[in-house]
Amino acid sequence: MPNPSIKDEKRYKKLRDKGASKEKAARIANASAGEGRKTVSKRGGRSPSYDDMSKSELYDRAKKVGIPGRSSMSKNDLISALRNH
């Protein structure tokens, strides 16, 4: 395994092939390896829609996950950056 911090290399590679960022693929692969895919999938889907959030709420989320250039982004740019991070 090229990266010892990745717990499920096969899952990681599939996610990267689908276009997920390195960070997102690693988070998903490691969570599913540690807890099982069914447990992880049950947790998902509780976040409100980005379209219903204000620009300041989106900015705070972008800041939390470390998206660069967020201060000059429009609401639509922030939504796109958060969805693709």
Residue pairs with C-beta under 8 A, 6 or more apart in sequence:
1 9
2 9
3 9
5 26
5 30
6 12
6 26
6 29
6 30
7 29
7 30
7 33
7 34
8 29
8 30
8 32
8 33
9 29
11 25
11 28
11 29
11 32
11 33
12 25
12 26
12 28
12 29
15 24
15 25
15 28
15 29
16 22
16 25
19 84
20 28
21 84
21 85
23 85
24 85
28 40
31 40
32 40
50 58
50 78
50 79
50 82
50 83
51 79
53 61
55 74
55 75
55 78
58 75
58 78
58 79
58 82
59 70
59 71
59 73
59 78
61 78
61 82
62 70
62 73
62 78
62 81
62 82
63 70
65 82
65 85
67 78
67 81
67 82
67 85
70 78
70 81
73 81
